[in-house]
Amino acid sequence: MTDVDTLDFAIVVYREEDRWEAEMLPVALTSDLDGLIHALRQTPSMGTTIGMVAVGDDFFVALRVFGEQVDVFLSDITAAWEWPLAQQVLEYLDVPVPEEEELDSVLPAGDLSIFADLGLDEMELGALSGDLDLLPDEVLSSIAARLGFSQPFERAVDAAIG
């Protein structure tokens, strides 16, 4: 999707008048889960609001906010060894950060059914998050396509990277 070696971004996706809209959020939110949730709650949407964060070539986080309910998915718990956002997600989920000796593969955490009602089931999300040939921004682009908001997602990302 991009020519940039590593790309950190946070994007909000929401429905407005029966169509998907997407906007970039400040890059500072790629390391601040509370700030990210707050920003998603401030989005003018009558329904669910989706947040997607890509952190370099390491991991992604997906969120869904509907009222007070917040569902969170982290693509790789081992990212918590290096990245504050991944640590914060595990704390939010009440999942302990594993010791480095405990894991030798990618393991997601959180709600694998986060997008099941929108057409992306648990198995497919698990397969996408575990595909080591895809960068996080590519996985999020694939998720956006499967959920039906590829064009607004790509426009927002393209506008952000110029």
Secondary structure, DSSP 8 states (H G I E B T S, - for coil): --S-SS--EEEEEEEETTEEEEEEE-GGGGG-HHHHHHHHHTS--SS-EEEEEEETTTEEEEEEEETTEEEEEES-GGGGGT-HHHHHHHHHHT-----TTT-SS---EE-TTTTGGGT--HHHHHHHHT-TTS-HHHHHHHHHHHHT-HHHHHHHHHHHH-
